[in-house]
Amino acid sequence: MNFSRRHFLIGSGAVTLPLLVSGCGFAPQQPTSSATGSKTLTFTTWGTDAELASFARVIAAFEEANAGTKVELNSVPYGQMFTNIDAQLQAGNPPDIFRVPYYTFGSYAGRDQLLDLGPYLETGFSDRFTDAAWAAVQGNDKPFGVPHHTDTSVILYNKVALESAGITSVPTSLESAWTWDELSEVAGTLRAAQAADVYPMAYNWQGNGVTRWLSLLFQADGRFLDRNLTDPAIDSDAGAAALEFSSSFFTKNFVPPNNTIKSSTFASDTWYSQTSAMVWSGAFAIPDATSTLDFEWGATFAPRGKRGGGDFGGNALVATAGTANPELAAAFLDFVTGDTQMRDFCETASLLPTRKDLSELGINFDVRPELAPVFLGQASTVRAEDSSQVASPNMSRIITVLQDNLESAFAGSTSTADALKSIADGIAQSTGGS
């Protein structure tokens, strides 16, 4: 099946597990409502073909290593995932384990709907993960999930477009990543060299991807929540710098006019159509881009402000608070984040590990393995103080605040000062802070 993760992520849905595994050597298993045995777990997720195949492999290995256990995998379309989970939680019949984006994790942990894994995990379990990853699954200093994988945005570029504009080299290390000023110079060169309807770049901040705008805030060494994660901290010099820099993309004609937060046109689509020469994108795009594009392309690091920074994307795995099998659920979450299992998942799905050892030693993507060091390097710029903010229990409401106010700022109808104040006020209302 030629399956596009790019369009999968915007709502086309995932294939069902039986369809997937029937062609991969795994026996199809239909989830049941009678999985109440002490050695049975139910696991609900969405996923691409590669992701679901890896989950099937890890389940088979877990069942083999733990005689008598059974993990029933239920694959649903992403667009239905959390409507279903919320309904099941309300009805009192949720799955034992489910997958959740980090920016959604906090809302479940904050409503006491997730299992505190602390009592069930061995001492030192947290040491296997990067600081940023472990910080993203905490609630009141307790682990309510395990960081399964991450992703972060770098800049993908059309080599011919850059070379035609006289740009013959791009940064090949974090230390040499473009500064904000240097990126603006590159974009200006492209703007002058290209047709009016072709743009230097496009930013992937559409929809819930608005959290990727926070990369610029972090690069400015700023925060949107204070260190207690209760009060807004965005109305600052760093906040102003990030907002002015991103607004300049529009005033300088660096991005298409419709490359806004609420646009129905995704940044990757403009790059695919060669309407933009560069695009911010995660590693998840690699397989689709490799199989689809007919131009030569590469990847380089996101720019640096006062420091390097990036978005903390990806997903955690969590157990529900009411699971009848907390020990078994914790054992499965331990197993699925083992080095062999995580390497398999990340390499086949083109995603980034949250394990410290794999991040440091490196992985090899099945597709375009030479690009893995760029994404791993960019992921290393994400700090625990950044990811912990994204995992706030109030993040779903903060996302709406960012969407509304950044859209207005980019449209030029709101000044930087007014936009920052409005964002800060909206965050305060969302968190109940001052």
C-alpha positions as semicolon CSV with decimal commas, in nm:
position;residue;x (nm);y (nm);z (nm)
1;M;0,000;0,000;0,000
2;N;0,134;0,344;-0,094
3;F;0,034;0,520;0,226
4;S;0,108;0,890;0,280
5;R;0,185;0,978;0,640
6;R;0,157;1,343;0,541
7;H;-0,212;1,309;0,463
8;F;-0,267;1,046;0,730
9;L;-0,179;1,304;0,993
10;I;-0,440;1,549;0,869
11;G;-0,728;1,310;0,908
12;S;-0,742;1,046;0,638
13;G;-0,718;0,777;0,906
14;A;-0,513;0,465;0,958
15;V;-0,558;0,121;0,814
16;T;-0,701;-0,135;1,052
17;L;-0,468;-0,384;1,215
18;P;-0,614;-0,694;1,044
19;L;-0,555;-0,537;0,703
20;L;-0,199;-0,451;0,799
21;V;-0,082;-0,770;0,960
22;S;-0,235;-1,008;0,712
23;G;0,042;-0,917;0,472
24;C;0,323;-0,901;0,727
25;G;0,329;-1,248;0,878
26;F;0,127;-1,157;1,189
27;A;-0,200;-1,331;1,273
28;P;-0,488;-1,080;1,273
29;Q;-0,648;-1,025;1,612
30;Q;-0,981;-0,851;1,656
31;P;-1,012;-0,659;1,983
32;T;-1,286;-0,787;2,213
33;S;-1,485;-0,637;2,496
34;S;-1,427;-0,937;2,721
35;A;-1,054;-0,886;2,782
36;T;-1,077;-0,906;3,160
37;G;-0,829;-1,183;3,230
38;S;-0,542;-1,103;3,460
39;K;-0,292;-1,155;3,177
40;T;-0,475;-0,964;2,903
41;L;-0,425;-0,601;2,800
42;T;-0,612;-0,389;2,549
43;F;-0,411;-0,129;2,356
44;T;-0,568;0,140;2,136
45;T;-0,366;0,346;1,890
46;W;-0,363;0,503;1,548
47;G;-0,070;0,448;1,317
48;T;0,081;0,426;0,974
49;D;0,156;0,091;0,817
50;A;0,514;0,097;0,948
51;E;0,409;0,199;1,299
52;L;0,139;-0,065;1,329
53;A;0,371;-0,332;1,195
54;S;0,627;-0,242;1,462
55;F;0,361;-0,248;1,734
56;A;0,258;-0,594;1,612
57;R;0,619;-0,714;1,636
58;V;0,668;-0,580;1,986
59;I;0,340;-0,734;2,103
60;A;0,441;-1,072;1,962
61;A;0,778;-1,048;2,139
62;F;0,616;-0,943;2,468
63;E;0,369;-1,229;2,454
64;E;0,649;-1,474;2,378
65;A;0,858;-1,343;2,667
66;N;0,562;-1,352;2,907
67;A;0,385;-1,686;2,873
68;G;0,008;-1,665;2,891
69;T;-0,013;-1,291;2,828
70;K;-0,218;-1,137;2,552
71;V;-0,217;-0,782;2,417
72;E;-0,512;-0,697;2,194
73;L;-0,426;-0,414;1,956
74;N;-0,708;-0,192;1,835
75;S;-0,611;0,043;1,551
76;V;-0,843;0,336;1,481
77;P;-0,824;0,638;1,249
78;Y;-0,649;0,933;1,411
79;G;-0,955;1,153;1,357
80;Q;-1,162;0,922;1,579
81;M;-0,896;0,833;1,832
82;F;-0,962;1,074;2,115
83;T;-1,335;1,106;2,065
84;N;-1,342;0,731;2,124
85;I;-1,100;0,742;2,417
86;D;-1,292;1,023;2,588
87;A;-1,622;0,838;2,546
88;Q;-1,471;0,517;2,682
89;L;-1,320;0,696;2,979
90;Q;-1,655;0,854;3,057
91;A;-1,833;0,519;3,023
92;G;-1,577;0,344;3,243
93;N;-1,452;0,099;2,980
94;P;-1,131;0,249;2,840
95;P;-0,845;0,041;2,702
96;D;-0,567;-0,051;2,940
97;I;-0,311;0,136;2,728
98;F;-0,335;0,405;2,463
99;R;-0,114;0,636;2,263
100;V;-0,129;1,013;2,311
101;P;0,056;1,320;2,175
102;Y;0,262;1,502;2,435
103;Y;0,056;1,818;2,394
104;T;-0,258;1,617;2,485
105;F;-0,098;1,406;2,758
106;G;-0,129;1,675;3,027
107;S;-0,505;1,706;2,995
108;Y;-0,553;1,334;3,076
109;A;-0,297;1,336;3,356
110;G;-0,453;1,652;3,497
111;R;-0,795;1,484;3,517
112;D;-0,653;1,184;3,708
113;Q;-0,738;0,953;3,416
114;L;-0,391;0,799;3,386
115;L;-0,210;0,545;3,598
116;D;0,076;0,671;3,813
117;L;0,349;0,436;3,695
118;G;0,590;0,526;3,975
119;P;0,505;0,232;4,204
120;Y;0,538;-0,018;3,917
121;L;0,864;0,088;3,751
122;E;1,207;-0,019;3,870
123;T;1,439;0,232;4,033
124;G;1,640;0,413;3,770
125;F;1,384;0,352;3,494
126;S;1,386;0,722;3,407
127;D;1,760;0,708;3,336
128;R;1,699;0,544;3,000
129;F;1,532;0,859;2,861
130;T;1,655;1,204;2,766
131;D;1,573;1,476;3,017
132;A;1,335;1,642;2,772
133;A;1,147;1,319;2,708
134;W;1,107;1,227;3,073
135;A;0,991;1,579;3,161
136;A;0,713;1,546;2,904
137;V;0,537;1,261;3,090
138;Q;0,535;1,410;3,438
139;G;0,242;1,533;3,642
140;N;0,312;1,666;3,988
141;D;0,655;1,501;3,962
142;K;0,501;1,158;3,897
143;P;0,529;0,960;3,572
144;F;0,188;0,910;3,411
145;G;0,324;0,760;3,092
146;V;0,638;0,660;2,906
147;P;0,792;0,867;2,626
148;H;0,771;0,634;2,327
149;H;0,920;0,848;2,052
150;T;0,964;1,210;1,951
151;D;1,006;1,418;1,639
152;T;1,121;1,771;1,573
153;S;1,131;2,005;1,276
154;V;1,434;2,080;1,063
155;I;1,448;2,255;0,727
156;L;1,402;2,044;0,415
157;Y;1,524;2,216;0,101
158;N;1,501;2,180;-0,275
159;K;1,866;2,156;-0,381
160;V;1,809;2,286;-0,735
161;A;1,610;2,585;-0,611
162;L;1,886;2,685;-0,369
163;E;2,167;2,630;-0,617
164;S;1,981;2,828;-0,885
165;A;1,975;3,120;-0,642
166;G;2,350;3,087;-0,579
167;I;2,316;2,913;-0,242
168;T;2,559;2,625;-0,278
169;S;2,614;2,520;0,082
170;V;2,393;2,465;0,384
171;P;2,485;2,403;0,749
172;T;2,598;2,048;0,822
173;S;2,626;2,075;1,201
174;L;2,432;2,227;1,489
175;E;2,723;2,460;1,556
176;S;2,706;2,599;1,204
177;A;2,325;2,621;1,184
178;W;2,202;2,947;1,034
179;T;2,132;3,225;1,279
180;W;1,800;3,404;1,244
181;D;1,975;3,681;1,053
182;E;2,148;3,433;0,823
183;L;1,822;3,252;0,751
184;S;1,665;3,586;0,662
185;E;1,955;3,654;0,425
186;V;1,907;3,314;0,259
187;A;1,535;3,376;0,229
188;G;1,599;3,721;0,084
189;T;1,833;3,574;-0,177
190;L;1,572;3,319;-0,274
191;R;1,301;3,585;-0,283
192;A;1,501;3,792;-0,531
193;A;1,589;3,492;-0,749
194;Q;1,248;3,327;-0,776
195;A;0,922;3,405;-0,951
196;A;0,668;3,606;-0,756
197;D;0,447;3,302;-0,698
198;V;0,734;3,088;-0,566
199;Y;0,837;3,150;-0,206
200;P;1,158;3,096;-0,010
201;M;0,998;2,878;0,257
202;A;0,690;2,754;0,439
203;Y;0,644;2,691;0,812
204;N;0,458;2,383;0,942
205;W;0,252;2,553;1,214
206;Q;-0,096;2,475;1,081
207;G;-0,365;2,343;1,317
208;N;-0,238;2,185;1,638
209;G;0,107;2,224;1,481
210;V;0,094;2,577;1,623
211;T;0,310;2,429;1,900
212;R;0,591;2,433;1,642
213;W;0,589;2,814;1,659
214;L;0,718;2,766;2,012
215;S;1,048;2,652;1,860
216;L;1,116;3,016;1,777
217;L;1,023;3,122;2,129
218;F;1,264;2,865;2,272
219;Q;1,535;2,975;2,027
220;A;1,490;3,326;2,167
221;D;1,547;3,167;2,510
222;G;1,189;3,239;2,611
223;R;0,902;3,060;2,779
224;F;0,524;3,071;2,751
225;L;0,467;2,938;3,104
226;D;0,661;3,023;3,417
227;R;0,867;2,758;3,593
228;N;0,568;2,657;3,807
229;L;0,368;2,602;3,485
230;T;0,088;2,817;3,626
231;D;0,138;3,171;3,501
232;P;0,208;3,314;3,155
233;A;0,567;3,412;3,076
234;I;0,536;3,495;2,707
235;D;0,500;3,875;2,735
236;S;0,876;3,925;2,739
237;D;1,165;4,041;2,525
238;A;1,205;3,683;2,402
239;G;0,835;3,662;2,317
240;A;0,857;3,987;2,124
241;A;1,166;3,869;1,935
242;A;1,000;3,539;1,833
243;L;0,679;3,707;1,723
244;E;0,854;3,982;1,528
245;F;1,081;3,730;1,355
246;S;0,793;3,504;1,252
247;S;0,577;3,800;1,146
248;S;0,861;3,914;0,921
249;F;0,810;3,600;0,713
250;F;0,487;3,759;0,592
251;T;0,594;4,123;0,567
252;K;0,905;4,024;0,369
253;N;0,709;3,787;0,144
254;F;0,920;3,490;0,254
255;V;0,620;3,255;0,292
256;P;0,297;3,222;0,093
257;P;0,021;3,453;0,221
258;N;-0,186;3,148;0,311
259;N;0,094;2,990;0,519
260;T;-0,091;3,094;0,834
261;I;-0,186;2,905;1,147
262;K;-0,544;2,837;1,040
263;S;-0,473;2,773;0,673
264;S;-0,622;2,466;0,507
265;T;-0,308;2,443;0,293
266;F;-0,030;2,260;0,473
267;A;0,329;2,379;0,448
268;S;0,446;2,048;0,308
269;D;0,201;2,078;0,018
270;T;0,363;2,400;-0,102
271;W;0,703;2,233;-0,090
272;Y;0,580;1,925;-0,272
273;S;0,438;2,145;-0,547
274;Q;0,766;2,344;-0,558
275;T;0,582;2,660;-0,458
276;S;0,833;2,696;-0,174
277;A;1,205;2,617;-0,182
278;M;1,228;2,515;0,184
279;V;0,991;2,382;0,446
280;W;1,003;2,315;0,819
281;S;0,922;1,947;0,862
282;G;0,961;1,648;1,090
283;A;1,133;1,320;1,015
284;F;0,797;1,154;0,964
285;A;0,785;1,316;0,618
286;I;1,093;1,134;0,489
287;P;0,930;0,816;0,348
288;D;0,651;1,003;0,173
289;A;0,886;1,267;0,032
290;T;1,131;1,003;-0,089
291;S;0,865;0,804;-0,271
292;T;0,680;1,105;-0,413
293;L;0,918;1,387;-0,505
294;D;1,095;1,403;-0,838
295;F;1,349;1,668;-0,736
296;E;1,668;1,635;-0,533
297;W;1,627;1,746;-0,174
298;G;1,816;1,753;0,153
299;A;1,781;1,854;0,518
300;T;1,955;2,106;0,738
301;F;1,912;2,227;1,093
302;A;1,656;2,477;1,216
303;P;1,806;2,822;1,281
304;R;1,954;2,951;1,605
305;G;1,843;3,255;1,798
306;K;2,004;3,310;2,136
307;R;2,026;2,930;2,143
308;G;1,921;2,629;1,944
309;G;1,570;2,504;1,998
310;G;1,301;2,285;1,850
311;D;0,953;2,153;1,896
312;F;0,900;1,839;2,104
313;G;0,668;1,633;1,889
314;G;0,579;1,267;1,902
315;N;0,375;1,052;2,134
316;A;0,372;0,891;2,475
317;L;0,216;0,561;2,578
318;V;-0,005;0,569;2,885
319;A;-0,207;0,328;3,100
320;T;-0,550;0,427;3,222
321;A;-0,598;0,481;3,593
322;G;-0,871;0,218;3,614
323;T;-0,684;-0,065;3,446
324;A;-0,741;-0,396;3,618
325;N;-0,384;-0,496;3,533
326;P;-0,152;-0,216;3,646
327;E;0,153;-0,438;3,691
328;L;0,111;-0,597;3,349
329;A;0,044;-0,260;3,186
330;A;0,361;-0,118;3,340
331;A;0,556;-0,424;3,229
332;F;0,440;-0,376;2,872
333;L;0,531;-0,006;2,875
334;D;0,872;-0,101;3,011
335;F;0,913;-0,360;2,734
336;V;0,799;-0,139;2,447
337;T;1,058;0,125;2,541
338;G;1,343;-0,124;2,547
339;D;1,638;-0,044;2,324
340;T;1,567;-0,309;2,060
341;Q;1,196;-0,232;2,042
342;M;1,239;0,144;2,025
343;R;1,511;0,120;1,763
344;D;1,288;-0,098;1,546
345;F;0,995;0,143;1,577
346;C;1,195;0,457;1,506
347;E;1,405;0,323;1,222
348;T;1,112;0,172;1,033
349;A;0,873;0,463;1,094
350;S;1,128;0,747;1,050
351;L;1,079;0,885;1,401
352;L;1,320;0,980;1,677
353;P;1,400;0,780;1,992
354;T;1,343;0,911;2,341
355;R;1,602;0,676;2,489
356;K;1,924;0,853;2,580
357;D;2,148;0,573;2,452
358;L;1,981;0,559;2,109
359;S;1,986;0,937;2,080
360;E;2,359;0,945;2,152
361;L;2,463;0,638;1,951
362;G;2,234;0,719;1,662
363;I;1,984;0,525;1,457
364;N;1,958;0,451;1,084
365;F;1,627;0,530;0,920
366;D;1,518;0,263;0,675
367;V;1,465;0,548;0,426
368;R;1,732;0,818;0,375
369;P;1,947;0,704;0,672
370;E;2,195;0,986;0,610
371;L;1,933;1,235;0,734
372;A;1,895;1,077;1,079
373;P;2,188;1,273;1,233
374;V;2,026;1,603;1,131
375;F;1,701;1,519;1,309
376;L;1,876;1,368;1,611
377;G;2,098;1,673;1,638
378;Q;1,800;1,906;1,624
379;A;1,616;1,700;1,886
380;S;1,912;1,744;2,120
381;T;1,840;2,118;2,136
382;V;1,506;2,055;2,309
383;R;1,540;2,113;2,681
384;A;1,339;1,964;2,966
385;E;1,219;2,312;3,052
386;D;1,073;2,335;2,699
387;S;0,900;1,995;2,683
388;S;0,755;2,024;3,032
389;Q;0,562;2,334;2,925
390;V;0,415;2,154;2,624
391;A;0,292;1,875;2,855
392;S;0,094;2,125;3,064
393;P;-0,253;2,003;3,170
394;N;-0,388;2,321;3,010
395;M;-0,212;2,280;2,676
396;S;-0,527;2,213;2,473
397;R;-0,668;2,551;2,577
398;I;-0,332;2,724;2,530
399;I;-0,317;2,589;2,175
400;T;-0,642;2,769;2,094
401;V;-0,505;3,091;2,244
402;L;-0,194;3,066;2,028
403;Q;-0,394;2,982;1,716
404;D;-0,623;3,283;1,748
405;N;-0,361;3,540;1,838
406;L;-0,081;3,431;1,605
407;E;-0,328;3,425;1,317
408;S;-0,421;3,783;1,396
409;A;-0,058;3,891;1,433
410;F;0,047;3,731;1,106
411;A;-0,243;3,897;0,925
412;G;-0,103;4,231;1,038
413;S;-0,415;4,332;1,227
414;T;-0,254;4,314;1,571
415;S;0,069;4,471;1,693
416;T;0,339;4,264;1,860
417;A;0,271;4,423;2,200
418;D;-0,104;4,372;2,177
419;A;-0,068;4,014;2,052
420;L;0,168;3,919;2,335
421;K;-0,062;4,075;2,596
422;S;-0,361;3,894;2,449
423;I;-0,171;3,562;2,447
424;A;-0,060;3,617;2,806
425;D;-0,416;3,700;2,914
426;G;-0,549;3,393;2,734
427;I;-0,289;3,168;2,895
428;A;-0,375;3,309;3,238
429;Q;-0,742;3,229;3,181
430;S;-0,649;2,880;3,064
431;T;-0,433;2,799;3,366
432;G;-0,617;2,998;3,630
433;G;-0,293;3,188;3,692
434;S;-0,237;3,558;3,728
